[in-house]
Amino acid sequence: MVQPVFINRISAFLPHDAVDNEQMEARLGLVGGKPSRARKLVLRSNGITQRHYVIDPATGEPSMSNAQLSAEAIRGLAGEGFALDALDCLVASSSSPDQVMPNHAVMVHGELGNPPCEVVSTAGICLCGMSALKYAWMSVASGESRNAVACGSEVASTLMQARNFNAEYESRVDDLESHPEIAFEKDFLRWMLSDGAGAVLLQGQPNARGLSLRVDWIDIYSFADQMPPCMYAGADMQDDQLTGWSRFDAEERNRRSVMAIKQNVKLLNENIVKYTVEQALQRIMARRELRVGDIEHFLPHYSSQFFRDRLAVGLANADLPIPQERWFTNLTRKGNTGAASIFIMLEELFNGGGLLSGERLLCYVPESGRFSSAFMHLTVVGDEA
């Protein structure tokens, strides 16, 4: 028997003070000792004015791991009525774990030090945060767990540091005489991604006082049957085929910056709305009752302000033209934190005091990895007083 599930607490953790646009390159470093030609263009397009990095401004080194970042967000959920010692199920996600093995979630469990519980890690890019939330929701809904915590986190800054690209730069000195920058598909992302973590507590009953968010449904779709890889790391594209890192020796991995995050920007721009908005909603609206007038808050995760108007067109094409005055995003102030973004948005809205009982939220998280999409419907319940 499926039982109702409620998000009762939401926490977020952003490391160090915010980094503005003029501080970014000093924090991440100069590739080949030269300023990026793409930085100002990308920042003008994405509209992000500040973000957070785990890189210590004093030392230039990371001050915490991804697992430690996640643990800080999760600790923020503890309080009256819930202790981490009572946690039944922990689901943690990231596209930038500290290691390939063991999985990210068990490393987070180790940082937390709470007693044995079910621990699950979901993999992917932005969407893995939502898949973590769905697993946690289903665990409580099925009665398998009394409670569950879902967490999304990213530490992109360490992947974006200049030292990760210098080997490629030095190996291509002749090519770079006329184009003194790393490939745009890599440099582009240095000015797009940032660090942060967020977590939610799910339980089978709402808060005794204050508000909760009832999880009504979460729908996730992959369009990998129709689309090639668009965003990837630990691999290189050769003859339109993705070749994994283990096929290269260590010298070749460095020369090609195989471990760097890369994105086919043209493929992204031409397809992200078509598949993750229009085609996803076409399938969802065939099985869910969704009307514009019923949605008080729309929480879209998008990587750049560049996509905002395109997203509005996609919603209209899907017959769900939610007015932009009902949209809530903190991208420009808190950065694009990938799998953590939806948690960080929900935390600000939920804890900000602006929600009313009975209001409905629609959350949207796309992923350009190979084009996937998630929509989540929530209802505010409880006494806002």
N, C-alpha and C positions, 0 to 999 in steps of 0.2 A: 504494500500500500504506500503510495506517494504522499508525503506529508508536506505542509507548507514550510518554507525555509526563509529566514530573515537575515539580512545583513544588519548586525547590531552595533558594530564598531568599525571604524575605518581610520587607518593611521598612515602617515607618509613621512619619509625621511629624505632630506636633501642635504648632501654634504657641503661643508664650508660655506662661505659667503657667496652670493651670486656673482657670476663672471659676466661683465658686459662685453659688447662687441669689440671694443678696442683692446681688451685684455686677453682675448681668446688665443691669439697666435703666440703671445709670450708664454702662456700657460702650456700650450700644446707643442710649441717649438717650431722652428723654421726648417722645412725640408730643403736639404742642400744649401742651407744658410741663406735662402732667398725667400722673401715674402710671397705668399700665394697670390696669383693673379685672379683666382676665382672667388676669394673670400668675400669681398664687398658685394659682388654680383649676387652670390648665393644668399647672403644675409639680407640684402635688399628685397629679394624675392620671398624668402621664408618669413620675414617679419619678426623673427625672434630677437629680443633685445637683451635677455639675460638667461643664464642657465647655470647649472652647478656641476662641478667636477670633484672627484675624490683626490685629484692631484693637489698636494699641499703647495700653496703659493710660496712658502718659505724654502722648501727643499726641492720642489719640482718632481717629487716622487709620490706615488699613491699612498694615502694615509690609511686606507682600509680596503679590504677585499670586497668582492661582490657579496659573498656569504655574510660578511659582517654588516654590510649595508642593509641586506634583507633582514637580518636579525634585529637591527635597530628599529626598522619599521614594525616588525611583528611585536616587539616588546611594548610598543605604543598601544597595543590592543588590550593589554592586561589592566585590570582594575576591578572595581566592585562587580561581583557576579561572574567573573571569569579570571582564572589564573592559568598560566601556561602549563603548570603541572597537571591540569585537567584536560589538556588538549588531546583529542582523539585522532585527528587527521590533519596533516600538514602538507600542502601542495605548493611548491615553489617553482617559479619559472623565470627564465632569462635567456636572451639570445647571446649574452656575453658572460658565460660562467667562467670561473677562475681556472678551470681545468677541463680536459675532455672526460676524464674519469677520476674519481667517482662522480655520480650525478650531483647537480647543484643542490637539490633539496636535502640530501643527507649531510652536505657540508653546512647548510643553514641549521639543520637540526643539531649538529655538533656545536655550532656557535651558541645556540640557545641553551643547550644543556638540559632541556626538559626530559621527563621520563619517556621510555619507549612508546611510540605511537606509529600509526601508519604514515609513511612518508613517500610522497610521489613527486616526481619532477616532470614538467612538460617542456618540450623543446620547440623551437621555431624562432620567429622574429617577434613582431609586435603582438601577433595573435596568441602567442603561448600564454600570456597573462590571462586572457579570456578563457582559454582552454583549462588553465589551472582553476579558475573560478568555477567553471562548469563541473569539473570533477568534484570539487569541494561541495558544491551545491547538490549534486547527485548523491554524494555520500551521506549527507544529512537527510535528504529527501527520501532515500531508500530505507532509512533507519539503521544503516550500518554504523553511523557515527552520531554521537550526541551533539558534537560541534566540529567545526573544521575551520582552518585558516588557509586562505589563498593569498599568495604574495607574487608580485611582479617586480623585477629589479633589473637595472642595467648599469654596467660600468663600461661605457663606450670610450671614455677619455683615454684610457691606457692603450686602446687599440689605435687611437688617433694621434698619438704622440709621434713627433717627427722621426724618432729613432727607428720606428717600424718601417719607414719608407726610404731611409738613407741608402740602404744597400741597392735598392732598385735605381735610385737616382744616380748613384755612382757607377752602376753598370751600364747606364745609358747616356753617358756624358756626351758622346757625339750626337745622338739624337736630340738631346736636350739643349744644344747650342742655340737652336732656333726657337725651341718651345721649352723654356726653363721652368717646367712644373711637372709634377707627376700627373698621370692620366686623370682627366676630369672625373671619371667614374669613381675614383678613389678620393680625390681632393674635395669633391662636392660634399661628401658625407662628413668630412672633418668639421664642417661648419653647420651641420644639421643635427648632430646627435649629442646627447649629454647624459648625465648620471642621476640616478634617483631610485627610490624604492617605495612601494606602497603595499598595504595589506588590509584584508577585510576579515572579520570574524562572522561566521555563519552559524546560526543556531535554529533549533526547531520551534522556538517561540520568540515573539517580539520582546523588546525591552519593556520592563515593567513601568518605567518612566521615560518620557521623551519619545523620539521617533525611531523607527526602524524602516528598512527597505525590504519589502517582500519581493523575492525573486520569482517572477511569473514564468519566464522562459528565457533560454539562451539558444540561439540557432547559429550554427557555424557551417560554412561551406568552403570547400576548396575547388578551384578551377584549374588545377594542375593538369587535368585531362585535355585542356584547351590551350594552355599558355606555357611558355618556356620559363626557366629561371630568370628573375629580374634583379634580385638582391641576394648576395651570397658572400660567404667568407670561408676560408679554409679550402678554397677551390679556385680554379682558373677556367675561363671559357676558351675552348679551343675548337675551331671549326663548328661553332654553334652547339657544342656539347660541353657539359660541365665535367671537369676532371678534378677529382678530389685530391687533397693535399698529400695523401700517402703515395700517390703515383709520382711524386717529385722527390729528388734527393734534397738534402738540407740546403745546399748551395743554390739550387734552382728555386726552392721555395722563397729564399731571401731575395734573389734577383728579380723574381716576378711579384714580390709582395703578396704571395699566395694567401697568407693569413689575414690580410687586410680586408675590411668590408668594402664591397664594390656594388654599384648599382647602375643598371642600364637606364639612364634618365629618359631617353626617348621612348623606350618601351613602357616605362612607368607613366609618363605623361599621357600617352595615347590610350592606355587601357585601365588604369586604376579605378576610375569612376564607372566605366562601362561594366566591369565585372564585379567589383566589390560593393557597388551601390545598386545599379540598375538590375543586373542579373540576380544578385543575392536577394534583393527585395521582391523581385518577381516570384521567386520560390517561396519566400517567407509569407508574403501577403496572400498566397494561395491557401495557406494553412492557418494563418493567424489573423485575428481581427485587428487591423491597424487603421486608425483614422487620424488625420491631422488634428482635428479638434480635441482629441483625447490625450494628446501629448503636450504636457506643460513644459518639459525640459528635454532638450536634445543634446547629448554629450558626444560629439564626434571627435575621434582621434584622427588627426591628419598631421602630416609631417611638416607642412608649410602653409602659410597663409595664401600662397599661390593657388592652392587647391580649394579654398573656401567657396568661391563663386562657382567653380566647376562642380563642387559637391551639391550646391543648391540646385544647379541645373539637373544633376543626376537624380536628386530627390523628386523634382518636378516631373521628370521623365518616367519615374516609377510610380507616379500618382500619389506621392507623399510629400507635398511641398511645404515642409515645416518652415515657418517664417524665421528669419535669422535672429530676430529679437528673442526667440526662445532658445537659442543655442547657448551652451556654456562650454568654454574652453579656457585653459590657462597656458596654452602653448607659448605665447609671446613672453610670459613672465617666468615660466618654470621649465621651458625647453621641451624638446622632443625626447622623452625618456622611454621610448619603445614599449616594451611589455609592461612597464610601470605606469605608463601615461594614463590609462583609464582609472587606475587606483588613485593616482594623484589628483585627477579631476574630481572623482567622486568624493575624496576626502575633503577637498575645499568646499564643495557644494553642500555636502552632508553636515559638516561641522560649522558651516558659516551662518546657520540660523535662518536661511531663507526658504526652506522647504515647508510645505503645509501638508497635513494629513489628507490623503486622497489623491494627491498629485501623482502623475505618472511620468516616468523617465524612460527615454529610449537611448541606449548607448550603442555606438557604432565603432568597431575597430577593424580596419583593413590591414592587410599585409601584402607587400609586393614581392615577397620571397619567390613564390610561384603563383601569386594572386589567390588569396584566401580572404574570407570576410566573416565577421561575427556581429550579430545584433543581440542586445539584451534588453528585456523589458522589466522595469521595476515599478512597484507601487509604494508610495509613502504611507505608512500606517503608524498609529499611536497618537499621543496627545502632544502637540507642539508646544503647549504651555509648560 
